[in-house]
Amino acid sequence: MSDAPAPWTTVARTTVVADRWIRLHADDCADGSGRRIAPYYGNHTNRLHHFLALGCSRVADQSLDDNEDILVRTRPLETLGEHLSQSYHQLTWYKAMERIGR
């Protein structure tokens, strides 16, 4: 598996919506190779996603689009909850455990 992708940098930011419920930005970003990604819409919750897949095996390398960088990390199911520090991610983990009967 490859090393972690270089972090993006925010070159410019425009606030699209900001109120007491949400803060949405349209960012002009550059990836580790200097490629520009704009607009990149984001808020404080869209940087990390979890996906629970059981019984899988790797059969090929990733085939990514030009502007994609995806880091895949695997964790043992029994200790996965210890790696989730945000309540939303813990909730999704508990729901997944309930769904698979654990």
N, C-alpha and C positions, 0 to 999 in steps of 0.2 A: 504494500500500500504506500502511496506517495506521502511526502511530508505535507504538513498543513499549508493551505494557501496563504499567501501574504495578505495581511489585512488591507482593506480598502481605506482610502482617505477621502474625507469630504472636502471638496474644492469650494463649493458654494451651497447655501441652503436657503430655501424660501419656505416660509410657513404658509401652508394652505388653509388649515383650520386650527384654531386654538381656542378652546373653551374649557370649562371645568370637567368635561367628559373625555375629551380626546385632544391630542396634539399631533397633527399630521404635517409632515414636511415633504417637499420635493427637493431632493438632493442632487447635486452634480458630483459624482464620485469618480475616483480613479482607482483601478485595481493595482496589484503589485507590479504589473507589467506596464502600467501607465495608460491602459485602455480606459476611455471615458464611458461611463454609464450614466445617462441622464435622459429624462428624469428618473430617479430612483425614489419611489414613494415609500415612506417608512414612518414607523412610530417606535416607541420603546419596546414593543413586544415581537417584532418580526425578524429578529436576528438568529433565532435558534428554533429548530423544529425537532421533535422526537417522533420516531416511527418504530413501532414494535413489530418485528417480523420473527416468527418462530419457524424452526426447521429449515432454514435457508442455508445455501452454500454458494460461495463465490464461483462463478463460472467464466467471468471475463472482466477485463479492466473497464473503467468508466469510459463512456463516450459522451463527452460534454460539449455543449454549445460554446462559442467563442467567449461569451461573457459569464460562463458558469464556473464556479469553484465550489465543490462539495467535498467536505471532509466526513468520512464515515468512521464512526467509532463504535466498537462493539463492547458490551459489558455483560457479565453474567447476570441473568435474570434475578437471581437471589440478592444481589447487592446493588442493583441498578438504582433503587430508591435512595441510596446513600449519596449518589452523585447529582441528585436533583435538588437544587437549593431554592428555587422559586416555587411558590405555592401553586401556581398554575400547572407547572410541569409535574409537581407531586400529585396533583389531582388527576391529571391524565394517566399517570402511572398507576395510581390506585384504581381508577376506572378500568384500565387494561387488565390488572390483576383480577378484579371482580369478574370481568368478561371471560377470562380463561379459567376461572374457578380456583384461583389461588388465594 
